[in-house]
Amino acid sequence: MQQIRRYIAGAVRCVDPVLFFCVMALCVISIVTVYGAVDNFGQSKLKMQVAMFLVGSVVTVVIASVDFRLIVDRLWLPMLIASALILIITLIWGKSGVNMETGNKSWLTIPFVGIMIQPSEFVKFAFVCSFSKHLFTLQDRINRPLSVLMLAGHAALIVGLILLSGDLGVALVYLAIIAIMLFCAGLHLGYFGGAAVVLVLLSPYLWEKLEPYQRRRIIVGFNPELDPMGKGYQPLLSRQAIANGGFFGNGIFGGHYYEVLDASHTDFIFATICEKFGFLGGLVVVILFMVIVVRIFMIARLAIHSDYGGLICVGVGAMFVVQILENIGMNLAMLPVVGITLPFLSCGGSSMLATFMMVGLVHSVWSHSSAVRTAETPERLDLDSSLLD
């Protein structure tokens, strides 16, 4: 019993308090929002959100207590192979989400349990681990053409399978993660310029390859007034919900625009929060996200020159930046609606649990990277050492 208490105490010490507090605050806001809209969302959404909050918190602490090197060094290749296999399985037997107009195959039903999960969310965890290890292995020769081809193949394997499933939004998140990780790893800007030129030249062909509904969504996404009763209706209604919240909002049980807004518990949860808690509530959410992103990149900066822990943090931070900007942008009717959740706020077991896992990696880097420990808390003991006392 004493050893268990010492392990729990040691595990808690592995958690960065700033990051942990901000995540907990966002989860509380999410649960309170869903509770205030339970008549519209349903009890199942509230129960799922609370369950994922509890399970995710435990998972975060567990991952934080384990040295990230033990996870990555031993499992990076199995994780890459498993990621490809589960995406292939999803491509074959997957289904689209509930009430979705598309033919995306993004969801997979677990046999005998009946629970639907979105594998691409959990693959983010494995991809950031495997890609950071790959980048660190090639860091001394990253600008050689062969190294770039190897990294491109690594990325194309995962992104290609996600694109084949039809989930363009998630694929864009992966591409942003890859680009930012490559930049921070030291890839020459010439490669980025070359990729931009190729993308521009291929854009007409790629545009034709998009489904008609995807093209309409992109065009209307930047100007919803072009189709106010069709593709532009939901983002315009979302913006109206935000405006209806005013400065202080309509209260936890107030508001009515979110009741007729599709996906107001997932993609448009930010609009629901703003309608209930106003500009002030939305500002609190934005500030919490800013602190999380800044804190993650601070940890990355300290660890980037010692091992691949810094690259792991860069990947996680990039995921947050892209998802936050895209989700809030589409809630404000400024960006296309591409089905990207808002971390820790949107209802959804897969998204929330996977995000908790990725934040757990950042905690592990903060706790077990010697560069971070020396720079921030030189007196803090490593968990493994404390367990041996």
Summary of the structure (lengths in Angstrom):
residues: 389
radius of gyration: 21.2
end to end distance: 15.4
largest distance: 67.5
contacts: 1336
relative contact order: 0.16
helix: 74%
strand: 2%
